[in-house]
Structures are given as C-alpha cells and as structure tokens.
Amino acid sequence: MRRLLLSCSSLGLLFSSHLHAADLNVVTTVKPLNLIVQELTHGVASSESLLPAGSSPHDYALKPSDAKKIQQADLVIWAGPELEMFLTKMLKDNPRALALTAQEGIDFRYYGEDSHADHADHADHADHADHADHADHADHADHADHADHADHADHADHADHADHADHADHADHADHNDHHGHSHDGIDPHLWLGPKQSLQAAKVITAKLIDLDPLHKQQYEANLSRFTSEVNNTIQALEQELQPLSSRGYFVFHDGYGYFEDQFGLNKLGHFTVEPDRRPGAKTLVSIRHSLKEAQAKCVFSEPQFSPAVVNSVINGTEVSVGTLDPMATEIAEEQGGYVQFLRHLGQSFTKCLK
C-alpha cells in the first residue's frame, strides 16, 4: 500500500509539473517578435504581444495592465533597451526577462557602420544638407522647395520655427542620443527585419524556453527546425524577387529597415527621420527632394502608423512612386506562419514600388 501511495504521489508530481510546463506564459513586447516566438511555442506554451497591433515602441507609454502582464509572465522577451526604453527600469536585472540585444550568437548591425552602401548615401543625403553641399543652400532653386517646407510646417504644426530648426538639426544629424524614444547609437534593435538575425534570435529563445520547460525540449526543437526551414525557403524566394531591383534607389520614412536591406542588397538612399515620432528636419526634406528631382530614387516609402502628409509634400511634382512599409506587421495575423507572411509582405511592398 505504501509503495502504491508513493507511486501515485510521484505520478501526481509529474502530472503537476507537466501542467505547469504546458501553461508556460510568455509575453513578447512587439508584435513582429511575437510572430517569431509563437512559431517556437506552438503546441506547447502561450505567447502574447504586450503592445497593441500598430503601436510603436518608440513612443509607447506603459499602462498598469501591461505591468501586470509582465509581472505574471514566466518569460518576457524584448528587443532590449535600445528599442523599448520604457521597459528598461522594470526589466533591468529581471531573471525572467530576455533582452535579445544582450545575447551572443546574433549578428547585429550597428548604426554608423558601413555594413551597407546606404550608410554612405545617408551621409550624402540625410546629413548632406548640414555638412556637405552648402551649394544647395546657396543656390536655393531648391529653396523653392521650402514652399514644401512651408507645407511641411503646415502639416506638422511647425508654429515654432526655432524649435523646428532644432528638430531639423537633430534629425539631419541622426542625433544618436534620443531622450524619449530609443537610441540611434550602437546596436540597431530592429532585428526582426533581418531573416538571418531572426533565425539566430529563434535559437536563443528556444534555448531559454527549454531551460524553463525541459519536459518539452523535443517539441521546442521541432518547432525551431520547422521555422528555420520555412524562413530559409522564404529567403531564397525573396532573393529571386528582389535581386533584379537591387540598383533602384529609394527613401524610407523611418531608419529601421537596415537588416532587411542588408540581407537582400537593396539600395536605400536615405530616410526622412531617425524616429517615427519625430518630425523630419527641413534640410533633410530639401535634400531628399533634390535627389528626387535628379531621378535618383524610384520610390519613397511611408508607414501606416504615421501621416503621409510630409511624404506627399516632398514628392509633389515628381514622378516618384509612393509605397508603404509596415515594420510592425499591423496587417499580419498572429498565428502559425505569421512571420514568414510578414517577410513576404515586406518583400512585395518593395517589389511593387520599385518595379
């Protein structure tokens, strides 16, 4: 009888442990990262995004309900303080938090390094108005474009021109010491936009999941293997789709696509702003418009989270196409296969506008 009781007790502990593991609660900060995590936890654990769909981590304000989710989570996965600065205090030194930018095994790109040709172009185009070609300011044939700046002022409510000048300098210099959004110095935290980096992050996340939930090691590893195969197949398809367009220049609204651009050898000429929530500088807009007039760019990309008014004012009178890039996967369902769908959708957006 005693032996039977001990056996029942052991089975009970095992069953209890199994239930606990199956109920592993994972919270991921931004939706695109959660698309990756859901692939890895499929059939084993639950995972949810902290930020609502379409929200930007650059200017997000943490709510009490968010704090509760974090406190109740077994694991919180975030890009890191370079992106979600609003979580730094809460997650610093938290053993249940996994900051991806602090992990080894991920090939990060760094702001300012010449890992892609567009960094040099960015110096020529985005910072060009500040340092390089003051001839553009001297011969302000493009200062007629300050009519567009005036339009920009109307659109962006630039009543305070002095403040605008400060913003312009800040944006044109891509000032890397952001005080309210995220840093543009050091690691680029938008790693989910790089298929290779996403696979590397998936390995890191899988190891952490197995550490927390060793009973489901085989399932986590199987999920990782399937995810890796699907992403690699998508990379090959996108290479064939985008390679013919690699010489066609374009501008993006927000400087956040470097990983994707590096992966597929795309020709970004510059960006409107380093921060989605920060107004582009007037000098940057003049420089971009100058490039558009010289037919250096085939396309200008906006983003669904932000008003297209500035983009529209810059392209007015040109034949440049306008496209939309959605780095936050707003239209992608959080389900199995979501991350691959996100990559394909991003590739289609580039293809449609650059053709």
SVG drawing of the C-alpha trace seen along z (x, -y; Angstrom):
<svg xmlns="http://www.w3.org/2000/svg" viewBox="-5 -81 37 83">
<polyline fill="none" stroke="black" stroke-width="0.4" points="0.0,0.0 2.8,-2.4 4.5,-1.6 1.3,-2.3 0.9,-5.6 4.4,-6.6 3.9,-5.7 0.7,-7.8 2.4,-10.7 5.2,-10.5 2.8,-10.4 0.9,-13.4 4.1,-15.4 5.0,-14.5 1.5,-15.4 1.6,-18.7 5.0,-19.5 3.6,-18.8 0.7,-21.1 2.9,-23.9 5.2,-23.5 2.3,-23.4 1.0,-26.6 4.3,-28.5 3.2,-32.1 5.4,-34.1 5.0,-37.8 6.8,-39.4 6.9,-43.2 6.3,-43.9 4.1,-42.0 6.8,-41.1 8.9,-39.5 5.8,-37.7 5.3,-36.2 8.7,-34.5 8.0,-33.4 4.6,-31.9 6.3,-29.7 8.6,-28.4 5.9,-27.9 3.4,-26.3 1.5,-23.5 3.5,-23.9 3.1,-27.3 1.2,-30.5 2.7,-33.8 1.1,-37.2 2.3,-40.7 2.5,-43.4 2.0,-46.4 -1.3,-46.6 -1.1,-46.0 0.1,-49.1 1.7,-50.6 5.2,-51.9 7.8,-51.1 9.4,-54.5 6.8,-56.4 4.7,-53.8 3.6,-54.6 3.4,-51.6 -0.1,-51.0 -0.9,-49.3 -2.4,-46.4 0.9,-46.0 2.8,-46.0 0.5,-43.2 1.1,-41.1 4.9,-41.4 4.7,-40.5 2.6,-37.4 4.8,-36.2 7.2,-33.3 9.3,-34.9 9.3,-38.4 11.1,-38.7 12.1,-42.2 14.4,-43.6 16.3,-45.5 16.8,-49.0 17.9,-50.2 14.3,-50.0 11.9,-49.7 13.4,-52.3 10.1,-52.5 10.8,-49.0 14.4,-49.4 13.7,-50.2 11.2,-47.3 13.2,-44.6 16.7,-45.5 18.3,-42.6 14.9,-40.7 15.8,-37.0 12.5,-36.3 13.4,-38.8 15.3,-38.0 16.8,-41.1 17.8,-40.0 20.3,-42.8 22.3,-41.4 22.6,-37.9 25.5,-36.3 25.0,-34.4 23.1,-37.2 24.8,-39.2 23.7,-42.7 24.2,-45.7 25.4,-48.9 24.3,-52.4 27.0,-54.3 29.0,-51.3 29.4,-50.8 27.7,-47.5 25.6,-48.7 26.2,-51.2 23.3,-53.3 25.2,-54.4 27.5,-56.4 24.5,-57.6 22.8,-58.6 25.8,-60.8 25.4,-62.3 21.7,-62.7 20.4,-62.9 23.3,-64.8 24.2,-66.3 22.2,-69.5 24.1,-70.0 27.7,-69.4 28.4,-68.7 26.8,-70.7 26.0,-74.2 25.8,-75.0 22.3,-73.6 21.5,-76.3 23.4,-78.9 21.5,-78.2 18.1,-77.7 16.5,-76.7 15.6,-74.0 14.6,-76.7 11.6,-76.9 11.2,-73.6 10.9,-75.5 7.4,-76.1 7.3,-72.4 8.9,-73.1 6.1,-75.6 3.7,-72.8 5.6,-70.6 5.2,-73.3 1.5,-73.4 1.2,-69.6 3.5,-69.2 2.2,-72.2 5.6,-73.8 4.4,-77.0 7.6,-77.4 10.3,-77.8 13.1,-78.0 12.1,-74.7 11.8,-73.3 15.4,-74.3 16.4,-72.3 14.4,-69.4 15.9,-69.7 19.4,-69.7 18.6,-66.8 17.0,-64.8 19.6,-65.6 22.5,-64.7 20.6,-61.5 21.4,-62.5 22.0,-59.3 21.2,-60.4 17.5,-60.1 15.9,-61.1 12.4,-59.7 12.3,-57.0 15.3,-54.8 19.0,-55.2 20.4,-55.6 23.9,-54.8 25.3,-51.3 23.1,-48.2 20.2,-48.5 17.4,-46.8 15.1,-46.2 16.4,-42.6 13.1,-41.0 13.5,-42.8 16.5,-40.6 15.6,-37.0 19.1,-35.8 19.0,-37.6 15.5,-36.3 16.7,-32.7 19.6,-33.4 17.3,-35.0 15.0,-32.0 17.8,-29.7 18.5,-31.9 14.8,-32.0 14.5,-28.2 17.4,-27.6 15.7,-29.8 12.3,-28.0 14.0,-24.6 15.8,-25.9 12.4,-26.9 10.5,-24.0 12.8,-21.0 9.9,-18.5 9.0,-19.9 12.5,-20.1 11.7,-17.9 8.7,-20.0 10.6,-23.2 13.4,-21.8 11.0,-20.5 9.3,-23.9 12.7,-25.6 13.6,-23.2 10.3,-23.8 10.6,-27.6 14.2,-27.6 13.3,-25.6 10.3,-27.9 12.4,-31.1 15.2,-29.8 12.8,-28.9 11.4,-32.4 14.8,-34.0 15.6,-32.1 12.3,-33.2 12.8,-36.9 16.3,-36.9 15.0,-35.9 12.2,-38.5 14.4,-41.4 17.7,-40.9 16.6,-42.5 15.6,-45.6 18.8,-46.0 20.1,-49.0 16.9,-51.1 17.1,-53.8 14.5,-54.7 13.9,-56.7 12.2,-55.3 10.2,-57.3 11.9,-55.7 15.5,-54.5 14.6,-51.0 15.0,-48.6 18.7,-48.1 18.7,-44.3 16.3,-43.6 18.1,-45.9 21.5,-44.3 20.0,-40.8 18.8,-41.5 21.2,-44.1 18.7,-46.9 19.7,-50.5 18.4,-52.8 19.4,-56.4 18.3,-57.8 15.5,-58.3 13.1,-61.1 13.7,-60.7 15.6,-58.5 12.4,-58.4 8.9,-57.7 7.5,-60.1 10.0,-62.9 9.4,-65.4 11.9,-65.3 14.2,-68.3 13.7,-70.8 17.2,-70.3 16.6,-66.6 13.4,-67.2 15.2,-69.7 18.0,-67.1 15.5,-64.3 13.5,-66.5 16.8,-67.4 17.5,-63.7 14.0,-63.0 14.3,-65.8 17.6,-64.3 15.7,-61.0 18.0,-59.2 15.0,-57.5 12.3,-55.3 10.2,-55.2 9.5,-56.9 8.1,-54.7 5.7,-55.8 4.4,-53.8 0.8,-53.1 1.2,-54.3 2.1,-57.9 0.6,-60.7 1.7,-60.7 1.5,-64.5 5.2,-65.1 5.9,-62.4 3.2,-63.7 4.6,-67.3 8.1,-66.1 7.1,-64.0 4.7,-66.7 5.6,-67.5 7.8,-64.4 7.1,-61.1 8.4,-59.1 6.2,-56.2 4.9,-56.1 4.8,-52.8 4.1,-51.7 6.3,-49.6 4.9,-48.2 7.7,-47.2 5.2,-46.4 3.3,-43.8 0.0,-45.6 -1.9,-43.5 -0.4,-40.2 -2.3,-37.7 -0.6,-36.3 -0.8,-32.7 1.5,-29.9 3.2,-31.1 2.8,-34.7 6.4,-35.6 7.0,-34.2 3.9,-36.0 5.4,-39.2 8.6,-38.8 6.7,-38.1 4.5,-41.1 7.6,-43.3 9.2,-41.9 6.1,-42.5 5.9,-46.1 9.5,-46.7 8.8,-44.9 5.6,-46.8 7.1,-50.2 10.5,-49.7 9.3,-48.0"/>
</svg>
